[in-house]
Amino acid sequence: MRIGVVVNPIAGMGGRVGLKGTDGKVAEARERGAEPRAPDRAVAALSALGERAPDAEIFTYGGEMGADEARSAGFDPDIVGEPDGNETSAEDTRNAVCQLVAASVDLILFVGGDGTAVDVAETLEEMDAKIPMLGVPAGVKIYSSVFAVTPEAAGRVAARFDRVEEREVNDIDEDAYREGDVRAELRAVARVPVAESLQSSKQLGGGTVESLAAGVADDVEAGVTYILGPGSTVGAIKSRLGFDGSPLGVDVWRDGEMLARDASEAEILSMLGERNVIIVSPIGGQGFIFGRGNHQISPDVIQQSEVEVVASKTKLDGIGVLHVDTGDDEVDNSLRGWRKVRVGRFERRMLKVE
């Protein structure tokens, strides 16, 4: 099996520092102390691949675009090209895909977010190449259905697949996203391995959550620090608590006062108290409660907090299980299992976290 690997090493850097994406924001992300997360996730995926397909041949670009990660995972990769300059770009990704197509790989395993998925899919389409692609989730926003649910799952799927199907590649306007406006656009349709461990496309619809928000507000306790995640469901809770929160960011609230709006990981950590409660809602259609669009709620924040999951009944009707992908195996394992999800003022529903 010949696997082509493309890593976008800057993908996801804007997440924990509150930038909601890295497009055009790399320098600002670095200034805020952001650290790359894509390389580690690439190594995790390739290590899982190596465990199941140790004889797989890896073809990739040099340095952080795949060669370094492949070697860290125990492979001796074939280098098909080098990035142009110190800071990688979308053009580097597209050039890498062209070289991997020329190398006749069986699958392109890419590491990044929706922007990277668009670069890979559009290049394959322009070349009329029928090579399937599979995403290792590393970006802040992941609306496409071409990604595995975790890096390890991506490695397992890449090692053993025998069928492909067409799936959507979506992207959103990051500038509008930072202003609270979600503008999703179908950019391509790609061939992807058939597997249960792939995520669905992000659904933008939702149901009424007024009674749910009222129930959360009724249960608020003095002295407790509340970390409220993004989305319309939690947004209704913020409104019920009497403050104008960030629709797509993470806000911190305690004793009737908003301590931070659209907070970064560092800001959240600095405001934690003796007791902290994270309130999050799963992404419609996908079921992720951590690891998609709320990287500011990092493993360090989660380890110091209780977690309350809220969702409308309508949203849960389209979700079989919940997912977590924080990048920390210990934290992910602590979150897995059966969990009560608040669906109304008093009602709760049991749902499994995987």
Buried (B, 14 or more C-beta within 10 A) or exposed (E): BBBBBBBBBBBBBBBBBBBBBBBEBBEBBBEBEBEBBBBBBBBBBBBBBBBEBEEBBBBBBBBBBBBBBBBBBBBEBBBBBBBEEEEBBBEBBBBBBBBBBEBEBBBBBBBBBBBBBBBBBBBBBEBEBEBBBBBBBBBBBBBBBBBBBBBBBBBBBBBEBEEBEEBBBBBBBBBEBBEBEBEBEEBBEBBBBEBEBBBBBBBEEBBEBEBBBBBBBEEBEEEBBBBBBBBBBBBBBBBBBEBEBBBBBBBBBBEEEBBBBBBBBBBBBEBBEEEBBBBBBBBBBBBBBBBBBBBBBBBBBBEBBEBBBBBBBBBBEBBEEBBBBBBBEEBBEBBBEEBEBBBBBEEBBEBEBB
